[in-house]
Amino acid sequence: MKTMAPDNALLARWLQTDSENDFAELVQRHLGMVHSAALRVVNGDQHLAEDITQTVFADLARKARSLRDRPSLAGWLHTSARYAAMTLLRGEHRRRQREHEALSMQPTLSPAKTDWAELRPVIDDAVGDLSAKDREALLLRYFENRSHREIGELLGLNDNAARMRVERALDKVRRLLAKRGVTSSASGLAAALLAHATLGATSLTAAQITATALTTVAAGSSFTFLHLMTATQLKTGLAAIAVIAGLSVPIVVQNHAIADLQAKNADLSAQLPQIAKLEGDNARLHGQMADSAELGALRLEHAELLRLRGEIDQLKAGNLQLAKNAEQATKKLETQIQKEEVEAAKEAEKVSAIAKMNCLKWLSMAAIVHAQSHDGALPTSMVEIEQALRTDSQGEASTTLKEIASERGIRSDQFEVMPIGKIGDLKDPSKVVLLRERQPWQTYKGRWARSYGFVDGHSEVVSRDRPEEFQSFEAQRAAGQ
């Protein structure tokens, strides 16, 4: 019987030979699991799920070199699908809020009251909370429908060990679901996963996804964000057009009115030479033909002149008012757009700050682990922290700084270690800076901010009016103070 090659073996062959067949085999192995996970998170939207699926495999092609140490990619692909789908849903949520404010339309859908309908919204979050080893085993068994023998080959285990790991992971998921209010027996949960976890067939093929992913890598494009947004740009564009149209209709009507008034003004202006001639004739004949019929006609023409002048004044006044209304409507639209841009910048800044603080907490805890195994000496470089991160309490390979940073949307080289010494020499570790962000950044309000990690494991984002003011803050929280 032919032994199944591990995922990293296929990945390594593809990187060495540029063979599309190896990458296509990887896609074929995990296509159903990735598409099903995306489909659950986006609540059954087939088109969005397919866009997310293509995005995930394009990311796999771009990040292939950093994933060569993983014998199975199921866990990484599942996590990437969840993050991509949640990012899309956050954008969709903000879009729907704007549509609700602008159009007062938001239909409510009632979920089907079935066991799987209760399980589907929370199953992927529970799987994401498992350890890397347990998550790989569970995904391969229930989300990719692998046998225990195939799981053992991929993870380097015998059949019995693979079965035990799957059962242990299933029990952990059942307990995690219970905390979320979803109760089920182990056998019932297993049956539900086998019946529903891989449902939702996609029209995408491994060949299509492979071609798209490899073309993206060759072009060096930012496929993840652009392609993910393709599915939602049309909806967002329609909503934006609806909002702008609501403000633009009076402007268009006003512009048509202004154009009509300008045409009338042009006609009246063309008559001004004739009016001037009539006024001259009136003055010349007034003394000569006081009682003649011609004088009466001139008087009628003079009255018409006065009427025309009054009409001109009215048209000019109406023209000015329409122009004023158009200017006010334009300013209102610009103000609304600026407000939305500020809110978007504020939200992006908040998400980035939280990601940096969470990453600094990881790094600070790794530094404490390093000190415990080095006679209390805190690390002096990011290399030492990286070594502490790569080994867990049982001495097994754990995560890396690059993975922690990339999962939070930041770079692994954004932080640097401050010189401290031994942790036992510090009076109050909570007031001593251990890590800091290399470069301050400017907030949407114009102030400057910088994130810090402290020896006791907590983190802060500090803001100042000028970048140089951070020196004083750091001096007050140095090891010798």
Sequence and secondary structure as in RCSB ss.txt:
>XXXX:A:sequence
MKTMAPDNALLARWLQTDSENDFAELVQRHLGMVHSAALRVVNGDQHLAEDITQTVFADLARKARSLRDRPSLAG
WLHTSARYAAMTLLRGEHRRRQREHEALSMQPTLSPAKTDWAELRPVIDDAVGDLSAKDREALLLRYFENRSHRE
IGELLGLNDNAARMRVERALDKVRRLLAKRGVTSSASGLAAALLAHATLGATSLTAAQITATALTTVAAGSSFTF
LHLMTATQLKTGLAAIAVIAGLSVPIVVQNHAIADLQAKNADLSAQLPQIAKLEGDNARLHGQMADSAELGALRL
EHAELLRLRGEIDQLKAGNLQLAKNAEQATKKLETQIQKEEVEAAKEAEKVSAIAKMNCLKWLSMAAIVHAQSHD
GALPTSMVEIEQALRTDSQGEASTTLKEIASERGIRSDQFEVMPIGKIGDLKDPSKVVLLRERQPWQTYKGRWAR
SYGFVDGHSEVVSRDRPEEFQSFEAQRAAGQ
>XXXX:A:secstr
      HHHHHHHHHHH  HHHHHHHHHHHHHHHHHHHHHHTTT HHHHHHHHHHHHHHHHHTGGGGTT S  HH
HHHHHHHHHHHHHHHHHHHHHHHHHHHH          SHHHHHHHHHHHHHHTS HHHHHHHIIIIIS   HHH
HHHHHT  HHHHHHHHHHHHHHHHHHHHHTT    HHHHHHHHHHHTT S  S  HHHHHHHHHHHHHHT  HHH
HHHHHHHHHHHHHHHHHHHHHHHHHHHHHHHHHHHHHHHHHHHHHHHHHHHHHHHHHHHHHTT TTSHHHHHHHH
HHHHHHHHHHHHHHHHHHHHHHHHHHHHHHHHHHHHHHHHHHHHHHHHHHHHHHHHHHHHHHHHHHHHHHHHTTT
TB  SSHHHHHHHHTB TTS B   HHHHHHHTTS TTSEEE    BGGG S GGGSEEEEESS EE TTS EEE
EEEETTS EEEEEESSGGGHHHHHHHTSTT 
